[in-house]
Amino acid sequence: MAIIITDECINCGACEPECPNNAIYESGVEWSIADGTSVKGTFILEGGNTVDVSQKHSPISDEVYFIVPDKCTECVGFHEEPQCAAVCPVDCCVPDPDRKESEEELLSKKAKLHI
């Protein structure tokens, strides 16, 4: 499952540099799959849409930092635990109950993002 950032976020920014997938963005910032990854060409998002990896997408939140679920691997393959949650001073980086993924699925996503 992807990690989400709750409304309790204080916008400190501690989580953003810790993400090995560049999946964390400041509130209001457009994002793309290509940001901080080695992906080229197209990418299939979790909803089944195929997008150009450099295509900019609307921010997920205009209020607090946010995590792009298509890029979040819960740090599987990089660290023992999600680094955003480990450094968050207010414990607002939590598992997303709507996105359950196995370790194999998370490793597969990591492989697609870091060719």
N, C-alpha and C positions, 0 to 999 in steps of 0.2 A: 504494500500500500504506500501511497505517496504520503509525505508529511505536509501538513497545512500549518499556516500561521494564523492564530486566532485574533480576534478583535482586541485582546489584551496587550497586543504588541505595543511597545513604547517607541518604536522606530529608532532603536539605538544603532542598528546596522551591524551588530556583532556577528550575525549569522551569514550575511552575504559572502564575505571572503572565505568562509569555511567550506562552502559547497564545491565539491569536485566536479560537478556537472554544470556549474553556472546556471542553476535552476532558480535561484533566488534573486528577486528584483525589488528595487525601491518602489514604493507606492507611486502609481501614475506613469511608470516607465513602460514603453512598448518593449516586447520581447520577440526573439526568434530562436528557432532550434539551433541555428549556427552559432549563436553567442557562446563562446567558450568551449565549443566542441570541434571535432574534426570532421563532422558530417558534411557531405557535399551532395548536391542534386536535390532529391526529394525525400520526404519523410512522411510516414503514415502516422497521424495523430491517433490518440486513443479512441476517438469517435469514428475513425475510419476514413477521415478526410486526408487526402494526399496534398501536401503543401511543399512549396519551394523552401528549402531550409533557411534562406535569407529573408523570407517574407516576414514583415513585421506584423505582430498581433497586438490587439488592444490590451492594456493593462488588466490584470485580473482584479486588482484592488486600487482604488484611488485614495485609500485611507491608511493602510499599513503595508509593510513589506509583504510580498507574496511569493509562493513557490509554484512554478509551472509543473503540473503533475506529469506531463509528457517527458520531462527532463529529470524528474526526481527518482532516484534509485535507492533512497534511504541510506546512501553511502555504501550499499552492498558492493563488495569487490574493492572497496577503498579503505574502509574503516570498520571497526566492530560495532559502532552505533552511529546514528545520524548526528553529524557534527553540529548542525544548526541547533538541535535540541540540547546538545552537550554544552554549548556556549550561551544559550539564551538565559538572560538574567531573570526573566519573569515566567519561564516555562510555558511559552505560548507556541512552541513548535511541537505539534502533536500528530500522531498518526491520523490519517483521514479515514474514517470508518466507511466511507463510500467507495474507497479504492483499495481493495484487498488484492495483493499480488504476492505470489510465492517467491522464494529466493531465486529460483530458476528464472522466473519472469523478470525479476529485477536485474539479474546478471545478463539476461538477453538484451534488456533495454540499455544497460551500460555498454555492452558490445556494439550496439547500433550507434550510440552517441560518441564512442571513442574507437573509431576504426583503426 
